[in-house]
Amino acid sequence: MTHECCIEFYFKADELAKLLADNPNAKGIIISQQIVREKPKGAEHYVNIARIKARPHLAEESPTDSLRKTVTGGEETINGCPFPPGCTE
């Protein structure tokens, strides 16, 4: 049996366009996924939640800066949704 994984994230076009317009020096967009353990309101047990974000990759950013910003959320980001072709909230 092969070990494969396919993950799709959905970002709204207007939010991506605004993110790029607000950051004209961006070399691209970085997509990050962070799995966090949370206890939803009213739930008895903790669950793993995937947080998906997109942020601009700025020209002056080093790899260390990039990782720090991904983990700490150190700049403008937009939230994604793991349920293409649209989000269910």
Buried (B, 14 or more C-beta within 10 A) or exposed (E): EEEEEEEEBEBBEEBBEEBBEEBEEBEEBBBBEEEEEEEEEEEEEEEEEEBBBBBBBBEEBEEEEBEEBBEEBEEEBBEBBBEEEEEEE
